[in-house]
Amino acid sequence: MKKLLLVLVLLASAALFGQTPFDGTWMTKLDTAKFPTKPDKYSLSNNMYECLTCVPKVAVKADGSDQKVTGHPYYDTIAVNVVNASSIEIIRKKDGKVMSSDTQTVSADGRALTDTFTDNSGTQPVTGDVTSTRVGPAPAGSHAVSGAWRTSKVNTVSNNGLTVTYQGTANGLKMSDPNGNSYDAKFDGKDYPISGDPGHTMVSLKRIGNDTIEETDKRDGKIVGVFRMTVSADGKSIKAEYTDKERGTTTSFTMEKQS
């Protein structure tokens, strides 16, 4: 009987810690997103393209050929092609594979920049388009994409780029998304790998009460971001905030429960 009671206690404990308010599939609501006030800065002049706020900074020839870059977890070459006076194309590769591509187009009045992108870093492409507002002028004689731009609206993102599934485990949490990324981590402060991530990101989890989890992301032992999630009292939504430690920016948004 004593042995039976012990088994029942262990099963009850596993159920208690295995089920969490985070369990289920969640989708980001784009209209809830609040973007960083810190702008992105680009320069394209004299056949040279620079991303001044990339980490690390990018400076390559804008001749359409693959240019080697270092220090970027998701690409090791970048090709910049000038389409016309208001538009450019950017292709990033890692080990010869296209990881992402962008078409950036400046509006006729020069005040808005539309970035239409495809992210191929996962098992299926994520597509979308983003609008940024000019907050810094293009230097005289430079291409229209030059200057400082602040993200104002994410217009569209394919559903596979907005969806994530969580499942509680004994003293931990599992995450998976439609693009082949997943982790199975404990609330023990140790680092666990994100499987399927070509950037080789590691995560550690901290449970803060019953409704909040803090995820710390690392690469090469360095903290690159902190993701904090809090489930609403009714269990139907999650308020999420991501702090990019490399760029010194914060983005927040709400995810709604799908199932």
Secondary structure by P-SEA (a helix, b strand, c coil): caaaaaaaaaaaaaaaaacccccbbbbbccccbbbbcbbbbbbbccccccccccccbbbbbccccbbbbcccccccbbbbbbccccbbbbbbbccccccbbbbbbbcccccbbbbbbbbccccbbbbbbbbbbbcccccccccccccbbbbcccccccccccbbbbbbcccbbbbbccccbbbbbccccbbbbbcccccbbbbbbbbccccbbbbbbbccccccbbbbbbbcccccbbbbbbbcccccbbbbbbbbbcc
